[in-house]
Amino acid sequence: MLQLYFLRHGQTTSSRNNLFCGSGTDVPLTSEGKEMAHAFANFYKDTNWNAIYYGPLHRTRLTAEIIRANSGIPMHQRDALTEIGYGEWEGKSVEEVDREFHDEHLRWTADPAWYPPTGGESATTVAARALSAIAEIRKTSAEGKVLIVSHKATIRISLCALIGIDVGRFRYRLACPVGSVSVVQFGDNGPLIEQIGDRSHLTERLKGLPGT
């Protein structure tokens, strides 16, 4: 059977401060974010990964590189695995967005499947591109373990799409804290979620950091 491990990248200043941080904001990992990547790498050091796939932004690329260090695991960048585009909301707080784009924000919170952030992407658009990358991975790896390093919204949308949850509910149905991993197994009866938002690889200090 094939198992896909969806790892959310480590902490950034935007995740720490709960800011909208999508494909248009290429922030680096904080020192604690790098610790999270090292903690995952150490916890899963004996795992025989078929490959690592990651999005194009710095925070996912560095997380993947830390995990790959001193190993020959093939790495593949895929733009389809990048974070949702927040358009004009990039870098703003929830309060700022609600004040400056009140009506659009209300529509998005009610149904992000079809109502994107101002100038950004809808959840259905993200689902389509992410599922195309997952389909490619499944063609390449029929069995074994594959690591996908991606982002909060993209991972939650992907999981919803895979198991038949309305992608418009991605913000309210599945947890994906920073540095967490979710595991999907593909068997005879389709995709099965084995873990959601697991952070057992992190220390209590890292798990207790502020942010989302």
N, C-alpha and C positions, 0 to 999 in steps of 0.2 A: 504493500500500500504506500501511497505517497502522503507525506505529511508536510504541510506548509506552515512555517513559523513566521508570523507577522510581528516583527519587532518595531515598536515605536522608538525613534531616536531618543537620545538622552536630553537632559535639561538644556534649555536656552534661556536667555533673558526674557524672551517673549512668553515662553511657557511659564516661567517663574512669575511674571507680572500679569498673566492672563490677558494677553493682547491677541488680536487677530493676526495670525502669522501664517500666511499661505504661500503659494508658489511665487508670489511677487516679493517675498521678504526672505533674503538669504542670510539669516543670522547664524553665527557659529555656535558650537556647543560651549557651555560654561565649563569651568574646571570640574564641577560636579557632574555635568553631562558626560564628560569624558570618563569619569569614574564609573558611571552607570554602564558605559560601553565595555569598559575593562571588566566590570563585575559579571556582565553577561558572558563575555568571552571566557572568563575563568570558570564559571559555573558549567558552561557547555563545552569545555575544552576537549573532552573525549568524544564529542559528537562528530560523526562522519558526514559532514555536509556535502551534498552533491554540488551545490553552488550557492552563491550569495547574489541576490538581485537587490538593487537599491535605486532610489530616486536621484535626480541630478543635483539637488541642493546640498550645500556644504554639510548641514547637520546630519543628513543620512549617509552621505559619502564617507565622512570621517568615522561615524559609528561603524560602518561596514569595514573600513580599513583597519580599525582597531581590532575588530573581531578576526579579521583575516591574517593579521600580523603573524609572521613566522610560520605560515602554512601555505600550502599550494592550492587552496580552495579557489576555483574559478569565480571571478567577479564580473557581473554584468550590470551596466547602468541602463535603466529604462525610464524614459521621460514620463511614461504612462503611470509610473508609481509616485509621481510628485504629489505635493499637497494640493488640496482644493484651492482654486484661485479666489481670493477675497476682494479683488478689484480695489475700489476706493476705500474699503475698510481696512486695508493692510496697515498694520502697526498701530491701530487705534484700540482703545478699551471698549468694552461693551457699552459703558455709559456714554462715551463719545459717539459711538455709532448710533445708539438709540436717539441721541439728541440731534445729530446732524442728518441722519437718514431714517427718521422715525417710521414712516410708512413702509419703506422697503424692509426695514428690520423686523417689523411686525409680520409682514408677509413671509419673510425667510424663516423666522422662528416657528410660524404656523405650518409651513410646508416647504422645507428646503429642497425637496425633490424637484420642484418645478419653479420655485422662486429663488433665483441666485442672489448673492450679495450684489450691491450696486457695481456693475461692470465686472462681476466675477462669474464663477461657475455654479451650475446647479448640481445637486447630488446625482441626478440621472446622468449628467455628462461625465462626472467623475467615475461613476459605476461602469459606464461603457468602456472608458479607457483602461481602468484598472482590471476589469475582467478580460480584456484583450491580452494584457500582459500575463495574467494568470493562465489563460488558455495556452499561451506560448510555452510557459513553464511546464505545464502538464504534458505537452507534446514532447518536450525535451526529457522530462523525468517522470517515468511511469511509476516509480517507486523510490523509496528512500526519503531523505529529509532535505528540504530546501529552505533557506533563510531569506525572507523578504524584509528589508529595512525600509520603512516608510513613515507615514505621518498619522496623526490622530484621526482626522476626518476621513482620509483615504482608507485607512484600515477599517474603521467602523462601517463605512459605506460598502466596502468590499465584502465584509462578513455578512452584512444584511443581504446584499445581493446574492451571495452564495447560498444562503440557507432560507431564502424566501421571506425575509422581513422587509416590509415597505421601507425603501431607502430614505423616504421622507421622515422616518422615525429614528434615523441613525444617532441623533444627538440624545435620544431619550431611552434607548433600549440596550445599548452596549457600552460598557466602560472601557476606556483605553488611556490610563494614566501614563505620564511620561516614563519612559524606560521599561514599559511593560511588554509582554509577549502574549500573543493569542495563537492557538494551534488548531489547524483544520486538517482532518484526515479524510482522504478520498478513498472510499471503499465501494463495494458493489451496490450499495444503496444511496450513493451520492455523498456530498460533503457532510462531515460530522464535526462540530466544534468540540474539541477536547479540553481546551483551556481558553479563558477570556481574561485579558488584563492581568496576567500573572506577573508578580514581581518578587517571587521567592528568591530570585538570584541577587536581589539588592540587600544591602545592609539596612538596619532599622533607621540609621541616620539618613541614608539616601531616600528611603521611602517616606520619611517625615518632612522632607523639604517642602516649602510652600510652592504653590503654583498648580497648574493643571496638567 
